[in-house]
Amino acid sequence: MGVADMFDDDQKEVSPVTRTSTYDFETLVDRTDTGSAKWELMRERGGDVPAGIAPFSTADLDFLPAPEITRGLQKHLEGAVLGYTGPTPAFFSAIQMWQAVRHRWAIDTSWISLMPGVVTGLFAAVRAASEQGDGVALLTPAYPPMVDSIEKTGRRVVRVPLDGEGGRYRLDFAALAEALEGDDVSALMLCSPHNPTGRVWTYTELEEIAHLARANDVTVIADEIHADIVHEGFEHIPFAAISEDATSRTITLSSASKSFNLAGIQTSWAITENAELRTAYERELEAWGFHFVNCLGYPATELAYTKAGEWLEGLLELIARNDRVSREFFAQHFPGVVISPLEGTYLQWIDFRPLGIDESELTRLHDEEAHVFFEHGRSFGAPGFERLNLGTPTRVLEEALARLAKVHGR
């Protein structure tokens, strides 16, 4: 069977998954004074925030980890030496198994390179795939560290705006072709599934991207950290699995951190089949003095991928429920506001521009009066939009939406 035969020609209804969960996704973990980046940012933005308020900004979750991971780490710590620690064969095998079973992508463990986070990987990949002054194409709106990884390494962002007419974002292939044809454009940064718009790219779309990448000999840096957060009716297809050529020109960045809320363990990886490209990538990490990830990252990742799959299914069930709750609320109270379809990620992309409210006033209303802390769209290059993190207990979301309606007089 060829690579193309493994995937649908386009996104169609896939076999429905029956999801049941006995896990607790309704208890909010109050992360005040714990060093949580998301909660500390809320205090900076909102000042004296009342007790019981949770933010909806940074893409992590306010739930306890899967108990299979917690119990496994507790057992591991009973006899662990917390010294300099490298990866084990079981760690690599867990990643290999997960890609094969979850995403139908057969990888070799020798393709895996470790780094502390996908953002670190973006910076290293840009440096490995381009020279200073080169252009790097980027589909916009875009996750802010993607822009940083290009600009702060002395490269030039070549923006390729997505067409968001009607709320569902589409690739403008003519614009992408024009961007990649530039003599100095050496790489394309692809977010798949796409943050912040929630798109899950179809096989047809990825195939055309692969065609353009080959025609213009550009390296593709594929951020696939949200690959597991895909909703019913859609399927994540690893870009590197599209064709042999795509495999050879792609650096795929991944982690268990979004799927299992493990960002704090600082363990991520790149998957690169091309030995020359992989060596260039690893040299960039070595140039920064990188040697090891967090020693607890190895067992945590292995536990997540081998023991905690049902917890992930429960999370997906919660995200789907919260997505429905939010859409029903906005349809009733803010009928002009447009919410992009949530195909992947746990991040709703909401267009508040139809309300006709100035960007600074919108920010003030949400942060200071409603105490509903979105990730503001201007950080993605899209003022007037807000990104809503659905990874929270449903009652917390409902309470926040009620506050939002009140300050808007709805």
Buried (B, 14 or more C-beta within 10 A) or exposed (E): EEBEEBBBEEBEEEEEEEBEBEBEBEEBEBBEEEEBEBBBBBBEBBEEBEEEBBBBBBBBBBBBBBEBBBEBBEEBEEEEEEEEBEBEEEBBBBBBEBBEEBBBBEBEEEBBBBBBBBBBBBBBBBBBBBEEEBBBBBBBBBBBBBBBBBEEBEBBBBBBBBEBEEBBBEBBBEBBBBBBEBEEBBBBBBBBBBBBBBBBBBBEBBBBBBBBBBEBEBBBBBBBBBBBBBBBEBBBBBBBBBBEEBBBBBBBBBBBBBBBBBBBBBBBBBBBBBEEBBEBBBEBBEEEEBEBBBBBBBBBBBBBBBBBBBBBBBBBBBBBBBBEBBBEBBEEBBEEBBBBBBBBBBBBBBBBBEBEBEBEEBBBBBBEBBBBBBBBBBBBBBBBBBBBBBBBBBEBBEBBBEBBBEBBEE
